[in-house]
Amino acid sequence: MSSPTSTVEPLNAVEDRYGGVRVDLVEEHMDCDVYVPRLKASISQWRQQGVKGVWIKLPIRLAHLVEPTVKEGFRYHHAESDYLMLVYWIPETPDTLPANASHTVGIGAFVMNNNREVLVVQEKSGAFGAKGVWKFPTGVANQGEDIWTAAIREVKEETDIDTEFVEILAFRQTHKTFCGKSDLFFVCMLRPLCIDINKQDSEIKAAQWMPIEEYMAQPYIHKHESFKYVAEICSGQSKSSCSGFCPVPALSTSGKKSFTYFNKLQLQNKKNQLGG
């Protein structure tokens, strides 16, 4: 005797590398009375096949399918502006589906000209908006954006200054920041390619070149030890040979381009040893 779901077409799914499947709903519209039987049939089939984790990507146009999906045992995993990802662990074993991304990546840009003046801004809003503090240009890396290109972009957006990336000087990890995520913040040293500032009007109250000593003398910098350390490292780095971390491109096994950051002096010594 056939089961009630035997004549129902399962959802289209693609196997992943970890014993699971992924469903991308591409239909322009799907009624709940069509979707729910197909989902039930799919779960039954996946269970028989020994599938572990199930990922369903619901585009925003199919938001009405969220509730029936949750009723079948799915939970939220993450969301972007145009979709919600739901997951379901089938076997009676501990759920090993990876958690959503736990960190955001921020950058702070240390840019100094030949007169030992550092590029600084005052923001209109945010944590520093009402404090009158002069700070480095900062921002958050976009999805798929490398640290060094994010630093160049943020400086350009806030001040219209073109720069060349030099190295990463330091990084900081903090927790429970934006949307409860942790934050990795990279202090990057860049070399200016021009000097004329044209500030971003929407977010930046003021921007200027400031003597590094004047920047370091700000009460806020002295009050907060981490800011003081960063300022001292940046000042000292500008006087000596660079020894931070620079990006070296490489291809992953999947063919994707990535960057590994190496200590610049150690990398140069290794190149010298190899005759590079």
Backbone bond lengths (Angstrom), bond angles and torsions (degrees), N, CA, C in turn:
res aa  C-N    CA-C-N  psi(-1)  N-CA   C-N-CA  omega(-1)  CA-C   N-CA-C  phi
1 M - - - 1.475 - - 1.526 108.44 -
2 S 1.312 117.14 129.04 1.472 120.69 -176.88 1.514 110.40 -74.68
3 S 1.358 115.15 151.74 1.464 121.16 179.15 1.512 109.26 -79.56
4 P 1.354 118.17 161.35 1.469 121.26 -179.24 1.517 112.61 -61.02
5 T 1.339 117.44 -22.92 1.459 120.14 -175.62 1.519 112.61 -98.39
6 S 1.366 117.12 0.74 1.462 119.22 -173.12 1.512 112.67 -66.62
7 T 1.347 118.60 -27.73 1.457 121.10 -178.49 1.521 112.37 -97.52
8 V 1.320 117.33 3.72 1.461 121.59 -179.86 1.524 109.15 -94.40
9 E 1.330 115.46 132.84 1.468 119.98 -179.16 1.529 110.20 -73.78
10 P 1.336 118.19 122.96 1.477 119.50 177.60 1.527 111.13 -66.58
11 L 1.297 114.96 165.19 1.461 120.62 176.08 1.525 109.79 -71.64
12 N 1.320 115.74 148.65 1.459 120.17 177.05 1.525 109.58 -71.49
13 A 1.319 116.03 125.87 1.469 120.98 -177.19 1.518 110.11 -134.47
14 V 1.322 115.09 151.78 1.464 122.55 177.93 1.519 108.13 -119.32
15 E 1.317 117.13 131.54 1.460 121.14 179.15 1.524 110.58 -69.63
16 D 1.338 115.67 142.35 1.461 119.49 173.21 1.525 109.35 -102.74
17 R 1.314 116.89 -176.25 1.469 121.36 -174.76 1.525 113.21 -83.97
18 Y 1.334 117.55 0.85 1.452 120.42 -172.13 1.527 112.25 -120.66
19 G 1.325 116.91 23.12 1.454 120.14 178.65 1.510 114.17 80.52
20 G 1.315 116.17 16.59 1.454 120.55 179.25 1.511 111.69 -118.37
21 V 1.330 116.19 -175.35 1.460 121.67 177.35 1.521 109.45 -135.88
22 R 1.335 114.11 157.05 1.462 121.13 177.78 1.511 108.67 -127.07
23 V 1.340 115.69 134.25 1.457 122.78 178.83 1.518 108.71 -115.95
24 D 1.320 116.80 119.17 1.465 122.17 174.03 1.526 107.88 -108.09
25 L 1.314 117.02 109.71 1.462 120.73 -179.18 1.527 109.27 -80.73
26 V 1.317 115.85 111.02 1.465 121.18 -175.52 1.526 111.93 -103.70
27 E 1.333 117.16 -4.50 1.460 119.85 -179.53 1.531 110.95 -62.33
28 E 1.312 115.97 144.75 1.455 120.59 177.39 1.527 110.54 -69.67
29 H 1.329 115.97 -32.18 1.467 119.93 177.42 1.527 108.66 -154.66
30 M 1.330 115.90 148.13 1.460 121.70 175.76 1.519 107.96 -151.13
31 D 1.328 115.76 124.39 1.466 120.68 178.87 1.534 110.32 -74.18
32 C 1.318 116.21 151.21 1.467 121.09 179.64 1.528 111.26 -61.30
33 D 1.345 116.97 -36.60 1.462 118.54 -177.33 1.524 112.07 -71.19
34 V 1.332 117.44 -14.29 1.468 121.85 173.08 1.524 110.05 -93.50
35 Y 1.334 115.33 -42.06 1.475 121.27 -174.99 1.527 112.39 -67.36
36 V 1.329 117.98 -46.62 1.467 120.84 -173.52 1.526 112.19 -61.55
37 P 1.333 120.47 -47.83 1.473 118.63 176.79 1.528 112.82 -60.40
38 R 1.331 117.45 -37.35 1.465 120.20 178.52 1.528 110.90 -66.80
39 L 1.345 116.46 -38.31 1.463 119.76 178.33 1.523 110.50 -66.58
40 K 1.325 117.13 -43.89 1.475 120.93 178.97 1.532 110.24 -61.14
41 A 1.339 116.84 -43.40 1.460 120.74 179.19 1.522 110.67 -63.60
42 S 1.319 115.69 -38.44 1.460 120.11 -179.53 1.520 111.20 -65.96
43 I 1.340 116.89 -45.74 1.461 120.68 179.93 1.522 110.44 -60.10
44 S 1.321 116.33 -42.23 1.462 120.40 178.43 1.530 110.98 -61.56
45 Q 1.314 116.33 -42.81 1.460 120.95 179.68 1.520 110.89 -66.92
46 W 1.337 116.44 -44.25 1.469 120.12 -179.12 1.532 110.73 -63.37
47 R 1.310 116.55 -38.58 1.468 120.21 179.28 1.536 110.07 -63.04
48 Q 1.323 116.86 -43.00 1.467 121.06 179.06 1.531 111.27 -65.47
49 Q 1.318 116.56 -32.14 1.462 121.40 -178.72 1.532 112.75 -82.58
50 G 1.311 117.96 -6.93 1.456 121.42 -179.32 1.513 114.09 80.10
51 V 1.333 116.25 21.57 1.464 120.13 177.23 1.527 109.49 -64.96
52 K 1.332 115.81 141.66 1.470 120.08 -179.87 1.525 111.58 -94.66
53 G 1.301 116.77 -80.00 1.455 120.17 -177.06 1.514 112.17 -97.77
54 V 1.336 116.01 142.42 1.461 122.34 177.92 1.527 108.64 -120.19
55 W 1.323 115.84 130.30 1.461 122.79 178.13 1.525 107.89 -115.16
56 I 1.311 117.56 124.82 1.460 121.64 175.88 1.526 108.95 -119.40
57 K 1.318 114.65 120.65 1.466 121.41 179.43 1.521 108.68 -98.31
58 L 1.338 115.68 110.76 1.459 121.49 -178.42 1.525 110.01 -101.89
59 P 1.335 118.33 110.89 1.466 119.53 176.41 1.519 110.49 -66.06
60 I 1.297 116.57 158.25 1.466 120.81 -173.55 1.521 111.79 -61.83
61 R 1.324 117.65 -27.39 1.465 119.90 179.19 1.532 111.95 -68.30
62 L 1.348 117.55 -16.91 1.457 122.16 178.70 1.533 111.08 -109.89
63 A 1.321 115.97 30.50 1.470 120.70 -177.04 1.527 112.23 -61.02
64 H 1.324 117.35 -24.05 1.471 120.09 179.45 1.533 112.20 -67.82
65 L 1.345 117.31 -9.93 1.456 120.80 179.25 1.533 112.82 -92.65
66 V 1.323 117.06 -1.15 1.464 119.89 -178.69 1.529 110.65 -64.15
67 E 1.315 117.22 -51.08 1.471 120.48 -176.45 1.528 112.60 -59.55
68 P 1.346 120.10 -49.21 1.468 118.15 178.53 1.525 113.26 -64.37
69 T 1.328 117.83 -28.24 1.465 120.27 177.24 1.527 110.39 -68.66
70 V 1.323 116.10 -42.52 1.466 120.81 178.43 1.525 110.34 -64.28
71 K 1.317 117.60 -37.52 1.467 120.96 -179.72 1.525 112.07 -64.56
72 E 1.334 117.14 -21.84 1.463 120.95 177.69 1.526 112.37 -88.25
73 G 1.336 116.99 5.48 1.455 120.31 174.86 1.507 115.73 108.59
74 F 1.327 118.13 -0.51 1.461 121.14 179.91 1.532 110.28 -78.75
75 R 1.323 114.84 155.55 1.466 121.58 175.92 1.524 109.37 -129.48
76 Y 1.330 114.99 161.44 1.468 119.93 177.04 1.525 109.65 -68.53
77 H 1.316 116.11 143.26 1.462 120.90 172.25 1.528 110.56 -115.62
78 H 1.326 116.58 -56.65 1.462 119.66 174.73 1.520 108.99 -159.82
79 A 1.319 115.80 167.48 1.457 121.27 -179.85 1.518 110.17 -138.23
80 E 1.310 115.72 146.43 1.458 123.07 170.89 1.525 107.19 -120.77
81 S 1.315 116.89 -177.12 1.459 119.76 -174.59 1.522 112.80 -64.32
82 D 1.335 117.66 -25.06 1.460 119.64 -174.55 1.527 114.50 -119.76
83 Y 1.339 118.84 4.07 1.459 119.22 178.31 1.526 111.34 -158.69
84 L 1.355 114.07 163.96 1.459 122.84 172.82 1.521 107.80 -123.90
85 M 1.327 117.16 131.66 1.455 121.81 177.63 1.526 109.20 -101.24
86 L 1.339 116.34 125.47 1.461 122.44 177.25 1.522 109.10 -116.19
87 V 1.332 115.98 148.71 1.465 120.22 -176.84 1.526 110.49 -132.27
88 Y 1.338 114.23 156.91 1.466 120.88 -179.39 1.522 107.63 -148.04
89 W 1.339 116.04 128.15 1.458 122.13 177.66 1.526 108.14 -100.85
90 I 1.333 117.42 117.05 1.465 121.74 -171.26 1.529 114.21 -82.87
91 P 1.346 119.66 -51.57 1.474 118.71 -171.64 1.531 113.48 -68.84
92 E 1.323 115.73 160.53 1.464 122.02 178.48 1.533 109.43 -84.28
93 T 1.283 116.29 53.95 1.468 123.90 178.56 1.519 107.86 -132.22
94 P 1.338 118.23 165.36 1.460 119.62 178.50 1.528 112.37 -55.66
95 D 1.333 116.09 135.30 1.458 123.13 -179.99 1.529 109.32 -69.01
96 T 1.340 116.95 118.85 1.460 120.93 -179.71 1.527 112.63 -112.17
97 L 1.335 117.16 17.22 1.461 119.42 177.14 1.523 109.39 -64.12
98 P 1.336 117.71 134.33 1.469 119.92 -178.22 1.521 111.78 -64.57
99 A 1.306 115.62 143.61 1.464 120.52 178.09 1.527 109.93 -71.52
100 N 1.314 114.97 164.42 1.458 120.15 175.64 1.529 110.29 -64.15
101 A 1.326 116.61 159.70 1.466 121.44 179.16 1.525 110.31 -50.92
102 S 1.332 116.20 133.21 1.460 121.07 -173.77 1.521 113.69 -98.94
103 H 1.341 117.52 -12.55 1.458 120.48 -174.03 1.532 112.20 -128.59
104 T 1.325 114.42 149.90 1.453 121.20 162.62 1.520 107.18 -104.19
105 V 1.333 116.63 161.15 1.472 121.61 -179.27 1.524 108.66 -118.34
106 G 1.323 115.17 118.35 1.456 120.49 178.63 1.511 111.16 -112.49
107 I 1.324 115.58 159.31 1.467 120.11 177.68 1.531 110.33 -133.54
108 G 1.328 114.61 148.31 1.451 122.49 169.97 1.516 107.53 -123.57
109 A 1.328 117.65 132.14 1.462 121.56 -171.96 1.524 111.64 -107.30
110 F 1.344 115.51 113.25 1.469 121.84 174.57 1.523 107.56 -93.24
111 V 1.347 115.29 110.26 1.467 121.63 -177.97 1.521 108.21 -123.45
112 M 1.332 116.92 118.92 1.461 120.74 -178.79 1.525 110.04 -125.40
113 N 1.338 116.16 136.73 1.462 120.43 178.01 1.529 111.19 -90.17
114 N 1.323 117.34 -176.49 1.463 122.06 -176.01 1.524 113.09 -70.57
115 N 1.329 117.14 -12.91 1.470 121.16 178.26 1.524 112.10 -95.02
116 R 1.320 116.74 14.60 1.463 123.40 -177.10 1.529 111.43 56.88
117 E 1.333 114.12 40.36 1.458 121.75 173.02 1.529 107.77 -107.91
118 V 1.327 115.00 134.48 1.452 120.32 -177.30 1.526 109.77 -102.24
119 L 1.327 116.35 143.62 1.460 121.92 179.43 1.527 108.90 -78.24
120 V 1.331 117.07 120.75 1.462 121.51 -177.05 1.521 110.17 -132.98
121 V 1.336 114.70 157.93 1.461 120.81 -179.75 1.518 109.48 -137.11
122 Q 1.330 115.32 159.33 1.455 123.31 167.85 1.521 107.68 -116.88
123 E 1.330 116.81 129.06 1.454 120.60 -176.84 1.522 111.36 -90.58
124 K 1.328 115.78 152.65 1.458 121.16 179.34 1.525 112.34 -79.53
125 S 1.326 117.00 -27.66 1.456 120.75 -177.44 1.519 109.55 -143.00
126 G 1.338 116.40 -171.65 1.452 119.79 -179.81 1.520 112.14 86.55
127 A 1.328 115.82 -167.86 1.463 121.70 -174.89 1.522 112.46 -62.59
128 F 1.335 117.37 -28.55 1.467 120.55 -177.23 1.525 112.90 -104.35
129 G 1.328 116.95 1.18 1.451 120.47 -172.54 1.514 115.15 -59.50
130 A 1.321 117.19 -37.82 1.471 120.57 -176.24 1.524 112.69 -102.31
131 K 1.317 117.82 4.44 1.469 120.72 -174.44 1.527 113.73 -96.95
132 G 1.327 117.46 -13.35 1.458 120.20 -179.03 1.516 113.26 67.33
133 V 1.325 117.29 24.89 1.464 122.12 -177.73 1.529 109.91 -84.71
134 W 1.329 115.76 135.51 1.454 121.06 170.79 1.532 107.49 -88.24
135 K 1.328 116.69 126.54 1.452 121.48 -173.83 1.530 110.21 -136.11
136 F 1.341 115.01 166.19 1.461 120.55 173.84 1.531 109.28 -67.48
137 P 1.316 118.77 151.94 1.467 120.15 168.86 1.533 109.53 -58.86
138 T 1.309 116.59 134.98 1.464 121.38 -178.45 1.525 109.48 -136.00
139 G 1.319 114.89 165.47 1.457 119.26 177.54 1.510 111.08 179.61
140 V 1.318 115.42 -174.59 1.458 122.68 -178.80 1.522 108.90 -117.32
141 A 1.332 116.16 135.52 1.459 120.83 177.33 1.523 109.89 -67.06
142 N 1.321 115.96 138.26 1.450 120.94 176.35 1.525 110.25 -75.65
143 Q 1.321 116.01 162.68 1.454 119.92 176.90 1.525 110.07 -59.74
144 G 1.343 116.50 129.05 1.456 120.82 179.98 1.517 114.26 79.62
145 E 1.326 118.04 9.18 1.465 121.55 -177.68 1.523 110.17 -104.10
146 D 1.319 116.90 133.02 1.452 121.38 178.42 1.524 110.89 -73.49
147 I 1.333 115.82 155.06 1.458 121.28 -177.65 1.517 111.14 -57.63
148 W 1.323 116.59 -46.29 1.468 119.22 -174.13 1.531 111.96 -68.75
149 T 1.335 117.13 -34.80 1.461 118.24 177.96 1.528 111.01 -74.94
150 A 1.348 117.10 -30.62 1.461 120.35 176.46 1.529 110.47 -64.27
151 A 1.325 116.39 -39.97 1.465 120.32 179.43 1.528 110.72 -63.23
152 I 1.322 116.46 -45.74 1.464 120.75 178.88 1.520 110.80 -61.84
153 R 1.337 116.51 -43.50 1.466 121.25 -178.63 1.528 111.82 -64.05
154 E 1.337 117.29 -45.11 1.458 120.22 -177.40 1.532 111.60 -62.88
155 V 1.320 116.92 -40.94 1.470 119.81 178.22 1.520 110.25 -63.29
156 K 1.325 115.91 -43.01 1.469 120.41 179.77 1.519 110.41 -63.48
157 E 1.330 117.76 -44.02 1.458 121.05 -177.45 1.520 112.06 -65.55
158 E 1.330 117.26 -40.78 1.466 119.98 -174.05 1.525 113.16 -83.59
159 T 1.332 117.92 -29.64 1.474 120.07 -172.49 1.524 114.28 -129.84
160 D 1.326 118.12 -10.59 1.468 124.18 -175.90 1.526 112.66 67.20
161 I 1.331 116.31 18.79 1.464 121.25 177.15 1.532 109.20 -90.73
162 D 1.320 116.26 125.52 1.466 121.35 173.98 1.528 108.59 -80.59
163 T 1.333 116.31 138.31 1.459 120.37 -176.52 1.524 111.31 -136.62
164 E 1.315 114.02 165.28 1.461 122.70 173.32 1.527 107.80 -119.48
165 F 1.330 116.63 128.24 1.457 120.48 -179.40 1.527 110.33 -69.29
166 V 1.345 116.41 137.27 1.459 121.77 178.94 1.524 111.03 -109.68
167 E 1.344 116.53 -56.65 1.462 119.29 -175.95 1.521 110.94 -171.84
168 I 1.327 115.49 166.28 1.465 123.10 170.15 1.528 107.28 -92.43
169 L 1.324 116.55 126.68 1.462 120.95 -177.64 1.524 112.22 -93.47
170 A 1.317 116.75 -35.76 1.469 120.35 -175.94 1.521 108.26 -163.90
171 F 1.343 116.64 164.87 1.452 119.38 171.02 1.517 109.47 -144.84
172 R 1.329 114.11 157.06 1.458 122.07 -176.03 1.522 108.92 -131.17
173 Q 1.335 115.63 141.71 1.464 120.64 174.90 1.520 108.80 -116.91
174 T 1.339 116.44 127.81 1.455 121.70 175.20 1.530 108.05 -130.51
175 H 1.343 116.22 162.91 1.455 120.33 -174.42 1.525 111.30 -126.63
176 K 1.331 114.14 159.25 1.468 122.62 179.05 1.522 111.04 54.19
177 T 1.335 115.25 55.33 1.460 120.65 177.63 1.529 108.47 -103.09
178 F 1.321 118.17 -125.21 1.457 121.80 -175.14 1.529 111.27 -61.48
179 C 1.348 116.67 124.39 1.472 123.82 -179.27 1.525 111.97 55.38
180 G 1.333 117.36 29.57 1.456 121.34 177.91 1.509 114.80 77.31
181 K 1.343 117.77 3.14 1.457 120.91 -178.72 1.522 110.75 -80.39
182 S 1.339 115.15 163.38 1.451 120.73 169.69 1.528 108.22 -86.46
183 D 1.316 116.25 163.52 1.460 120.69 -174.80 1.521 110.24 -132.68
184 L 1.327 116.20 130.29 1.460 122.59 169.61 1.521 107.36 -106.07
185 F 1.316 116.46 116.47 1.467 121.88 -174.87 1.526 108.85 -114.53
186 F 1.342 116.51 121.84 1.461 122.16 -176.45 1.524 110.44 -107.90
187 V 1.335 115.69 126.36 1.455 121.41 175.20 1.525 107.59 -89.38
188 C 1.318 115.77 116.84 1.463 121.40 -174.32 1.526 110.85 -112.81
189 M 1.318 115.80 139.42 1.459 121.84 175.20 1.518 108.55 -98.52
190 L 1.346 115.48 128.27 1.456 121.12 179.12 1.521 110.00 -127.89
191 R 1.325 114.92 154.46 1.467 121.29 178.69 1.522 108.79 -105.96
192 P 1.356 118.34 125.78 1.471 119.74 -178.79 1.526 111.45 -71.61
193 L 1.316 115.71 141.83 1.461 121.97 177.04 1.522 111.70 -106.26
194 C 1.335 116.40 -4.26 1.457 122.44 174.95 1.524 107.59 -155.14
195 I 1.317 118.12 172.74 1.465 120.24 -175.59 1.528 113.71 -124.66
196 D 1.331 118.08 -15.41 1.459 120.71 -175.61 1.527 110.62 -79.09
197 I 1.347 115.67 120.61 1.455 122.26 -176.85 1.518 110.62 -92.20
198 N 1.316 115.70 136.88 1.462 123.10 172.37 1.528 106.21 -135.10
199 K 1.326 116.94 91.64 1.458 121.30 -169.13 1.524 112.54 -67.28
200 Q 1.324 114.26 155.93 1.461 122.15 174.30 1.522 108.83 -77.63
201 D 1.329 117.99 119.58 1.460 121.20 -173.16 1.524 113.25 -74.08
202 S 1.340 118.02 -29.10 1.462 119.58 -173.34 1.524 113.28 -70.78
203 E 1.341 117.96 -33.64 1.465 120.72 -174.41 1.530 113.90 -120.92
204 I 1.315 117.61 -23.26 1.459 121.43 -172.47 1.523 111.18 -104.89
205 K 1.332 115.29 122.71 1.467 121.36 179.42 1.516 111.12 -76.32
206 A 1.323 116.77 -40.93 1.458 121.18 -179.18 1.522 109.50 -156.72
207 A 1.336 116.47 156.32 1.460 121.98 177.85 1.516 108.21 -149.15
208 Q 1.336 116.33 143.00 1.458 119.96 -178.92 1.523 110.86 -162.19
209 W 1.329 114.71 168.47 1.463 121.73 168.37 1.518 107.26 -92.31
210 M 1.329 117.60 125.26 1.469 122.35 -175.51 1.522 109.44 -125.19
211 P 1.346 118.52 135.35 1.467 119.92 174.85 1.526 110.58 -52.74
212 I 1.312 117.65 136.77 1.460 121.66 -174.72 1.522 111.15 -59.32
213 E 1.336 117.11 -34.65 1.464 120.35 179.43 1.531 110.95 -65.41
214 E 1.326 116.12 -37.56 1.464 120.32 178.60 1.532 110.53 -68.13
215 Y 1.310 116.06 -39.74 1.467 119.88 177.13 1.525 110.49 -61.21
216 M 1.317 116.94 -45.09 1.462 121.37 -177.76 1.520 112.50 -69.70
217 A 1.332 117.19 -21.33 1.465 120.95 -177.34 1.524 113.12 -81.90
218 Q 1.320 118.58 -5.12 1.463 120.98 -179.22 1.536 110.31 -61.85
219 P 1.330 117.40 134.64 1.472 120.29 -179.76 1.523 112.95 -55.06
220 Y 1.326 117.56 -36.82 1.464 120.35 -178.22 1.526 110.63 -63.22
221 I 1.315 116.77 -38.81 1.472 121.31 -179.83 1.526 109.94 -64.21
222 H 1.328 117.17 -42.48 1.466 121.04 -178.97 1.528 111.88 -71.75
223 K 1.334 116.14 -29.39 1.454 120.16 -176.95 1.523 111.83 -73.31
224 H 1.331 117.34 -31.87 1.456 121.71 -176.72 1.525 109.53 -109.42
225 E 1.330 115.29 113.43 1.460 121.82 -170.58 1.525 112.98 -59.54
226 S 1.342 117.12 -40.23 1.462 119.07 -177.92 1.523 110.96 -64.53
227 F 1.338 117.43 -39.64 1.461 120.65 177.26 1.527 110.81 -65.12
228 K 1.330 115.43 -37.88 1.463 119.98 179.42 1.527 110.54 -64.01
229 Y 1.329 116.89 -44.72 1.467 120.44 179.23 1.523 110.91 -60.95
230 V 1.332 116.62 -44.67 1.462 120.24 -179.76 1.520 110.71 -61.60
231 A 1.332 116.45 -43.66 1.462 120.20 179.72 1.527 111.17 -62.24
232 E 1.329 117.01 -41.58 1.463 120.36 -179.69 1.526 111.41 -67.54
233 I 1.343 116.46 -39.72 1.461 119.90 178.57 1.520 110.23 -64.76
234 C 1.335 116.41 -44.17 1.461 120.15 179.80 1.526 111.50 -62.96
235 S 1.315 115.84 -42.68 1.460 119.51 179.05 1.523 111.10 -63.84
236 G 1.322 116.77 -45.70 1.453 120.23 -179.89 1.515 112.52 -66.57
237 Q 1.328 116.06 -36.30 1.460 119.93 -178.82 1.518 111.36 -65.36
238 S 1.316 116.87 -32.30 1.461 120.27 -178.12 1.520 112.21 -70.68
239 K 1.343 116.70 -16.10 1.459 120.38 -178.56 1.519 112.80 -97.44
240 S 1.327 117.47 -15.32 1.459 120.42 -173.57 1.513 110.63 -123.33
241 S 1.326 115.71 177.87 1.454 120.22 177.42 1.522 110.05 -67.43
242 C 1.307 116.28 145.69 1.458 121.76 -176.10 1.523 110.86 -68.79
243 S 1.310 117.24 135.61 1.461 120.89 179.09 1.521 111.58 -141.27
244 G 1.334 116.73 24.95 1.453 121.05 177.77 1.517 110.75 -84.97
245 F 1.331 115.75 -151.84 1.460 121.08 -176.19 1.523 110.27 -114.08
246 C 1.326 115.29 128.68 1.457 120.68 -178.53 1.523 110.04 -116.79
247 P 1.342 117.91 151.16 1.466 121.26 -176.76 1.520 112.35 -79.65
248 V 1.317 115.24 135.06 1.464 121.97 175.02 1.527 107.05 -120.29
249 P 1.337 117.91 119.29 1.469 119.97 -176.76 1.522 112.20 -71.13
250 A 1.318 115.06 149.81 1.462 121.38 177.78 1.519 108.47 -155.36
251 L 1.332 116.23 158.40 1.454 121.81 176.12 1.526 109.28 -104.45
252 S 1.322 116.60 132.00 1.455 120.52 178.28 1.529 109.43 -77.63
253 T 1.318 116.07 174.53 1.464 120.16 179.41 1.527 111.71 -63.87
254 S 1.339 116.55 -23.66 1.463 120.51 178.88 1.522 111.99 -87.49
255 G 1.347 116.97 -1.03 1.454 120.60 179.31 1.513 114.56 90.76
256 K 1.338 117.63 1.86 1.457 120.70 179.30 1.523 110.86 -82.10
257 K 1.323 115.46 140.60 1.467 120.37 178.91 1.524 109.54 -80.79
258 S 1.301 116.41 135.53 1.456 121.43 178.36 1.523 108.80 -141.72
259 F 1.330 115.84 173.18 1.461 121.01 179.69 1.524 109.61 -128.37
260 T 1.328 115.63 133.75 1.457 122.30 172.20 1.523 107.09 -110.25
261 Y 1.331 116.19 134.33 1.465 120.49 -176.24 1.528 109.87 -98.86
262 F 1.340 114.69 123.26 1.453 121.43 -178.50 1.529 110.12 -117.78
263 N 1.332 115.49 150.67 1.454 120.56 171.86 1.523 108.78 -58.61
264 K 1.322 116.34 126.53 1.462 120.43 -170.97 1.523 112.87 -64.02
265 L 1.315 117.85 -42.88 1.463 120.06 -179.01 1.525 111.44 -68.35
266 Q 1.337 116.77 -41.33 1.460 119.51 178.63 1.521 111.16 -65.92
267 L 1.329 116.36 -37.30 1.465 120.37 178.31 1.511 110.72 -65.26
268 Q 1.331 116.80 -41.73 1.460 120.00 179.71 1.522 111.15 -67.09
269 N 1.340 116.34 -38.46 1.476 119.15 177.62 1.520 111.06 -63.69
270 K 1.330 116.50 -39.20 1.459 120.53 178.41 1.532 110.74 -65.58
271 K 1.329 116.47 -40.61 1.451 119.93 177.47 1.539 111.37 -62.69
272 N 1.337 115.19 -40.22 1.466 119.68 179.22 1.522 111.24 -64.07
273 Q 1.349 115.50 -39.48 1.467 119.71 178.97 1.532 111.51 -64.91
274 L 1.332 115.30 -33.05 1.461 119.80 -179.05 1.527 112.40 -89.22
275 G 1.328 114.56 -0.53 1.465 119.19 -179.88 1.488 114.60 76.15
276 G 1.371 115.90 21.13 1.459 120.97 -178.68 1.511 112.56 -81.87
